[in-house]
């Protein structure tokens, strides 16, 4: 297969850069069909966990990355950590925002002007050529969910303002998932203690990829 080594190259680069693949719930981007726009903020993330045959818009996160007004290296302070299952799982790869949209003919897929599936060179460029203050975009389908991460207080915006999600609501919504804490782009082990995150040591990325 011409793209058989894209997963190996992605895994190698992630281990080399001590990074991981994230799909965030930060923006109300379509997930699956347009009907998911009616889901709650956490509900959209739950949908992505429960329907691993859809194509997700993802970014790679590495140490030093952040999500704030100065640097937006990923698109929200809660998301899922995932691993592609096969070579053709990497539908496209871009070092910046690829401008992907839901495919009107197949709502489980996304459309861009990029070639599909991504090549080894596309994957390499997406990770190594990403601007320091921006996020890249990879389309990932057929994936394994490795857990849920949070990055400080979880907030999202809506037309009336900004909402902060209670930690207990997060713990309940994803009680079947492993949790991680993201600090300055580094993934840390995390457990819930009396409704608040208890943070441990850094995760060995070799155990994930």
JOVENUR-V753745 format. One record per backbone hydrogen bond with DSSP energy under -0.5 kcal/mol. CO is the residue of the C=O (numbers start at 0). NH is the residue of the N-H. E is the energy in kcal/mol with one decimal. If there is no record, write none. Layout:
# JOVENUR-V753745
co=CO nh=NH e=E
co=CO nh=NH e=E
This chain:
# JOVENUR-V753745
co=0 nh=3 e=-1.4
co=2 nh=5 e=-1.6
co=4 nh=8 e=-2.4
co=5 nh=9 e=-2.5
co=6 nh=10 e=-2.7
co=7 nh=11 e=-2.4
co=8 nh=12 e=-2.5
co=9 nh=13 e=-2.5
co=10 nh=14 e=-2.3
co=11 nh=15 e=-2.4
co=12 nh=16 e=-2.6
co=13 nh=17 e=-0.7
co=13 nh=18 e=-2.7
co=16 nh=62 e=-0.6
co=19 nh=60 e=-2.6
co=20 nh=81 e=-1.8
co=21 nh=58 e=-2.5
co=22 nh=79 e=-2.7
co=26 nh=28 e=-1.4
co=30 nh=32 e=-0.5
co=32 nh=35 e=-1.8
co=33 nh=36 e=-2.1
co=34 nh=37 e=-1.8
co=35 nh=38 e=-1.8
co=39 nh=43 e=-1.9
co=40 nh=44 e=-0.8
co=41 nh=45 e=-2.3
co=42 nh=46 e=-2.2
co=43 nh=47 e=-1.6
co=44 nh=48 e=-1.7
co=45 nh=49 e=-2.3
co=46 nh=50 e=-1.3
co=50 nh=53 e=-1.3
co=51 nh=141 e=-0.9
co=51 nh=142 e=-0.9
co=53 nh=55 e=-0.6
co=55 nh=57 e=-0.6
co=55 nh=139 e=-2.4
co=57 nh=137 e=-2.3
co=58 nh=21 e=-3.4
co=60 nh=19 e=-1.8
co=61 nh=64 e=-2.1
co=65 nh=72 e=-2.7
co=70 nh=67 e=-3.0
co=76 nh=150 e=-2.4
co=77 nh=24 e=-2.3
co=78 nh=148 e=-2.7
co=79 nh=22 e=-2.0
co=80 nh=145 e=-3.2
co=80 nh=146 e=-1.0
co=81 nh=20 e=-0.5
co=82 nh=143 e=-2.9
co=85 nh=88 e=-2.0
co=86 nh=89 e=-0.9
co=88 nh=90 e=-1.3
co=88 nh=140 e=-2.2
co=89 nh=117 e=-2.4
co=91 nh=138 e=-2.1
co=93 nh=136 e=-2.4
co=94 nh=130 e=-0.5
co=95 nh=136 e=-0.5
co=100 nh=110 e=-3.0
co=101 nh=103 e=-0.6
co=102 nh=105 e=-0.8
co=105 nh=102 e=-0.5
co=105 nh=108 e=-2.8
co=107 nh=54 e=-2.4
co=108 nh=102 e=-2.7
co=110 nh=100 e=-1.6
co=118 nh=122 e=-2.2
co=119 nh=123 e=-2.5
co=120 nh=124 e=-2.4
co=121 nh=125 e=-2.4
co=122 nh=126 e=-1.6
co=123 nh=127 e=-2.8
co=124 nh=128 e=-2.4
co=130 nh=133 e=-1.3
co=132 nh=71 e=-2.0
co=136 nh=93 e=-2.2
co=137 nh=57 e=-2.7
co=137 nh=139 e=-0.7
co=138 nh=90 e=-2.3
co=138 nh=91 e=-0.8
co=139 nh=55 e=-3.2
co=141 nh=84 e=-2.5
co=143 nh=82 e=-2.3
co=143 nh=145 e=-0.5
co=146 nh=80 e=-2.7
co=147 nh=179 e=-2.5
co=148 nh=78 e=-2.0
co=149 nh=181 e=-3.1
co=152 nh=154 e=-0.7
co=153 nh=164 e=-3.2
co=155 nh=162 e=-3.1
co=157 nh=160 e=-2.4
co=160 nh=157 e=-2.9
co=162 nh=155 e=-2.1
co=162 nh=164 e=-0.5
co=164 nh=153 e=-0.5
co=165 nh=168 e=-0.6
co=165 nh=169 e=-1.6
co=166 nh=170 e=-2.7
co=167 nh=171 e=-2.0
co=168 nh=172 e=-2.4
co=169 nh=173 e=-1.7
co=171 nh=174 e=-1.2
co=173 nh=176 e=-2.2
co=177 nh=147 e=-2.9
co=178 nh=189 e=-1.1
co=179 nh=149 e=-1.7
co=180 nh=182 e=-0.6
co=180 nh=187 e=-2.9
co=182 nh=185 e=-2.1
co=183 nh=63 e=-3.9
co=185 nh=182 e=-2.5
co=186 nh=202 e=-2.9
co=187 nh=180 e=-2.4
co=188 nh=199 e=-3.1
co=190 nh=197 e=-3.6
co=192 nh=195 e=-1.2
co=195 nh=192 e=-3.4
co=196 nh=198 e=-0.6
co=197 nh=190 e=-2.2
co=200 nh=188 e=-3.1
co=202 nh=204 e=-0.9
co=203 nh=206 e=-2.0
co=204 nh=207 e=-1.2
co=204 nh=208 e=-2.6
